[in-house]
Each structure stands twice: as structure tokens, then as C-alpha cells.
Amino acid sequence: MNHFSADQIKTWDRFYRANFINSLSGFKSATLIGTISNRGNPNLAIFSNLVHLGADPAMIGFINRPKEAAPHTITNIEATGVYTMNHIQPFFIEQAHQTSAKYEAGESEFEKTGLGVEWKENIKAPFVAESNIKYLMELIEIIPIKYNGSFFVIGKVKDVFVDEAIIGENGFLHIEKAGSITTLGIDGYYETNLLARFRYAKPGTLTEKMN
């Protein structure tokens, strides 16, 4: 097994280093976050750093890069307090990846990539029409991360839209049935399949698989 120190990694080519470090944490969820500006301009951006923070209340967080690098999503969330999260399926990964391009403020990634805008009654933020699992978030707080200038955006789940066919008897979401993909690094996308599920683990008992 090779050993690479932090000092050694710093000497690597910028893009080689970025690919290496971005892949190091392993597979992550790939999600399109939909927002709208206070001027009514829809925005869409791909994120791969979501964090489950709790089920009751239902909370999810994500990391937004420094504002000078990625200003539109966080600015819109600050202005409106709402945003949507949309799973990505294989048939539109090219369009989803294209949302990472640095479009100008006021330009809609929906329009630029050809993804459909879906508006739902009494919900201000836009959803991705093609997505099979999507949900509305309401902002709780934004925590600045001083070390690198990024932000931890925390929200609570408000409304969920998902086909009943992928919901298990005990509430488990079989997202592989929806075709939701995962990502590695900044440009790798993968399909998923279920390997196993296990019952609640307790000390002194053997791990038991669920049927």
C-alpha cells in the first residue's frame, strides 16, 4: 500500500490533486438543487455533499463552496428561504453535470441544459421535472466554515414527492428502483444496487440480515 503525506500531496499538479482528494471520501449522493432568485429567475446546480442530520425533525445539510466560486444557489436560498432537492437518474446525467458550468446570474440552468422546470402549487422553488424523487427544503441556518470560506447550509424537509412503488413496508426507500445514481469525485457517476440490509444491531447478538 502506498503512503502519501499531506506535504507530498500539496506538491502534486492542481487537477491531479483535486481528483485524488475529491475521490477519497468515497461514493456520495448526487443531487440537483433548485432555487429561485428574488427577481424570479430559476437556478439549478448539482451538489454531491449532502448530509443527513436527523429524522425528527427531518433535517438535511449540504456544503456550498465560497460565494466567489458558487454564489447563485446560496444567494437565492438566503433571499427566499426555500429550495428543492432532486435525485438524478441515468437518462439525464449529462444535463445534470452541465449545471456545474459557471453561468451568469439570471441565466437559467434549466433552460441552458434542457431540463424541465416543474412548479407545484403553493411552492415557490422549482423542481426538476425529470427527477423521480424530489423534496422541498426550508432553510434553518447557514453556518460559515472559516477554514476554507465555504458554508454549511442546513434545512428541514417540508414536502416529499416520490412514487409509492419504491417505498418499502417499513418506510425504507428503495431508491435503486427509482434509478437514482451516485457520484465519485467531481465527474464520475455510478448506478447502484442493494447488497444487503441488516436488522438493528445490539451488543452480544449476531448480525442478522433482513429478507
C-alpha positions, 0 to 999 in steps of 0.5 A: 500500500502506498503512503502519501503525506499531506506535504507530498500531496500539496506538491502534486499538479492542481487537477491531479490533486483535486481528483485524488482528494475529491475521490477519497471520501468515497461514493456520495449522493448526487443531487440537483438543487433548485432555487429561485432568485428574488427577481424570479429567475430559476437556478439549478446546480448539482451538489454531491455533499449532502448530509443527513442530520436527523429524522425528527425533525427531518433535517438535511445539510449540504456544503456550498463552496465560497460565494466567489466560486458558487454564489447563485444557489446560496444567494437565492436560498438566503433571499427566499428561504426555500429550495428543492432537492432532486435525485438524478437518474441515468437518462439525464446525467449529462444535463445534470453535470452541465449545471456545474458550468459557471453561468451568469446570474439570471441565466437559467440552468434549466433552460441552458441544459434542457431540463424541465422546470416543474412548479407545484402549487403553493411552492415557490422553488422549482423542481426538476421535472425529470427527477423521480424523487424530489423534496422541498427544503426550508432553510434553518441556518447557514453556518460559515466554515472559516477554514476554507470560506465555504458554508454549511447550509442546513434545512428541514424537509417540508414536502416529499414527492416520490412514487409509492412503488419504491417505498418499502413496508417499513418506510425504507426507500428503495431508491435503486428502483427509482434509478437514482445514481451516485457520484465519485469525485467531481465527474464520475457517476455510478448506478447502484444496487442493494447488497444487503440490509441488516436488522438493528444491531445490539451488543452480544447478538449476531448480525442478522440480515433482513429478507 
